[in-house]
Amino acid sequence: MAEQSGRLALNRTTFVKLVVVACVMFGFGYALVPVYRQVCEVLGINVLTQKDGTVERPANTQVDLSRTVTVELDGNAQGPWRFRPTQRSIDVHPGEMATVVYEVVNTQARTVKAQAIPSYAPQSAMPHFKKVECFCFKEQVLKPNEARQMPVVFFIDPALPREVKNITLSYTFFEVGGAVASQ
């Protein structure tokens, strides 16, 4: 009887410890989202509101006609829509202003709020890829079954290393949580 009572007490202690560990793990997981956002904001990576929205059109940029850079375009959809560039690639001279267009179609019968996050390959090209206008600078609200063409106006800094001949510009378009105001 004493042995059974000891096991019961040990089982209760183990159960309480497991519940505490589970609660701590849940709290840690819940706290990761704001911590992640703060770390990304401080480091300037994976930021939802892009900082390069302040880039102004260059007034007197020298276009380097001696070389051409191919910008390959890619679009990834994480949500209830179709998202793609209207062209696969564009050839530009460093310093030359260029415009590309991405198309998104909301396939849902509800309004959705979304955000696009850019990524670049090779990574060394990122500081030389200057966006003047981009749909990624702010969240997009798409009405039910709405189709929209969204431009990206950019130039490539002539200081781009000469060995870089191709740049891949890829956007991941995903739904942002939160209430969407009815329109």
C-alpha positions in Angstrom: 0.0 0.0 0.0 2.8 2.4 0.9 4.6 1.5 -2.4 1.4 2.3 -4.4 1.0 5.6 -2.5 4.6 6.5 -3.4 4.1 5.8 -7.0 0.9 7.8 -7.1 2.8 10.8 -5.6 5.6 10.3 -8.1 3.1 10.2 -10.9 1.4 13.4 -9.7 4.7 15.2 -9.4 5.7 14.0 -12.9 2.3 15.2 -14.3 2.6 18.6 -12.7 6.2 19.0 -14.1 5.0 18.0 -17.6 2.1 20.5 -17.4 4.5 23.3 -16.3 6.9 22.4 -19.1 4.0 22.4 -21.7 2.8 25.8 -20.5 6.4 27.3 -20.6 6.8 25.9 -24.2 3.5 27.4 -25.3 4.4 30.7 -23.8 7.8 30.6 -25.5 6.3 29.8 -28.8 3.7 32.5 -28.4 6.4 35.1 -27.5 8.6 34.1 -30.5 6.5 36.1 -33.0 7.0 39.6 -31.5 10.6 38.7 -30.6 11.2 37.6 -34.2 9.7 40.8 -35.6 11.9 43.0 -33.3 15.1 41.1 -34.2 14.3 41.4 -37.9 13.5 45.1 -37.5 16.8 45.8 -35.7 18.8 43.8 -38.2 16.9 45.1 -41.2 16.1 41.6 -42.6 12.8 40.1 -43.7 11.0 43.4 -42.8 7.4 43.7 -43.9 7.7 47.5 -44.5 10.6 47.9 -46.9 13.1 50.6 -46.0 14.2 51.2 -49.6 10.9 53.0 -50.3 12.8 56.2 -49.7 15.0 55.7 -52.7 14.5 58.5 -55.1 14.8 58.5 -58.9 18.4 59.2 -59.7 18.7 62.6 -61.3 22.0 62.1 -63.1 22.9 58.4 -63.1 25.4 57.3 -65.6 24.2 54.3 -67.5 26.9 51.7 -68.1 26.2 50.7 -71.7 29.3 48.4 -71.7 27.5 45.7 -69.8 24.1 44.1 -69.4 22.6 42.4 -66.4 19.8 39.9 -66.8 17.2 40.2 -64.0 15.2 37.0 -63.7 11.8 37.4 -62.1 10.1 34.9 -59.8 6.9 34.9 -57.8 5.8 32.5 -55.0 2.3 32.5 -53.6 1.5 31.5 -50.0 -2.2 32.0 -49.8 -5.5 32.1 -51.7 -4.3 33.7 -55.0 -2.3 33.4 -58.1 0.9 35.5 -58.2 3.4 35.7 -61.0 5.6 38.2 -63.0 4.2 39.1 -66.4 7.6 38.4 -67.9 10.3 35.9 -66.9 13.3 38.2 -67.3 14.5 41.6 -68.4 18.0 42.8 -69.6 19.1 46.1 -68.1 22.2 48.2 -68.2 23.5 49.3 -64.7 22.2 52.8 -64.0 19.2 52.3 -66.3 15.7 52.7 -64.9 13.5 49.6 -65.6 9.9 48.6 -64.8 8.5 45.1 -64.4 5.0 44.1 -63.5 3.7 41.3 -61.2 0.1 40.1 -61.4 -2.0 38.9 -58.5 -5.4 37.4 -58.6 -7.4 36.8 -55.4 -9.2 33.5 -56.0 -11.3 33.8 -52.8 -14.8 35.1 -52.4 -13.5 37.2 -49.5 -11.3 40.3 -49.1 -7.8 39.5 -48.1 -4.8 41.5 -46.9 -1.4 40.5 -48.2 2.3 41.5 -48.2 5.2 40.7 -50.6 8.7 40.1 -49.3 11.5 40.3 -51.8 14.7 38.1 -52.0 17.7 38.4 -54.2 20.2 36.0 -55.6 23.1 36.4 -55.4 23.0 38.0 -52.0 25.8 40.3 -53.0 23.5 42.0 -55.5 21.0 43.1 -52.8 22.6 46.4 -51.9 23.0 47.3 -55.6 19.3 46.6 -56.5 17.5 50.0 -55.9 13.7 50.0 -56.0 12.1 53.3 -56.6 8.5 52.1 -56.6 7.3 48.7 -55.4 4.1 47.0 -54.3 6.2 45.4 -51.6 6.5 48.7 -49.7 3.0 48.3 -48.2 0.3 45.8 -47.5 -2.1 45.1 -50.4 -5.9 44.7 -49.8 -7.5 42.5 -52.5 -11.2 42.4 -52.9 -13.0 39.1 -53.8 -11.8 37.7 -57.2 -9.8 41.0 -57.8 -7.0 40.9 -60.3 -4.3 43.5 -60.1 -1.1 44.4 -62.0 1.6 45.8 -59.7 4.7 47.5 -61.0 8.3 47.5 -59.6 10.4 50.4 -60.8 14.1 49.9 -60.2 17.7 50.5 -61.3 20.9 48.6 -60.6 23.7 50.6 -59.1 26.6 50.8 -61.6 28.9 49.8 -58.6 27.5 46.2 -59.0 30.5 43.9 -59.2 31.4 43.1 -62.9 31.2 39.4 -62.3 27.5 39.6 -61.5 25.7 39.1 -64.8 22.4 37.6 -63.5 20.2 38.7 -60.6 17.1 36.8 -59.5 14.4 39.0 -58.0 11.9 36.7 -56.2 8.8 37.8 -54.2 6.9 35.7 -51.8 3.3 37.0 -51.5 1.5 35.9 -48.3 -1.6 36.6 -46.4 -1.3 39.0 -43.4 -3.4 38.2 -40.4 -5.7 40.6 -38.8 -9.0 42.1 -39.6 -9.7 43.5 -43.1 -11.9 46.6 -43.2 -14.9 46.0 -45.4 -14.8 48.0 -48.6 
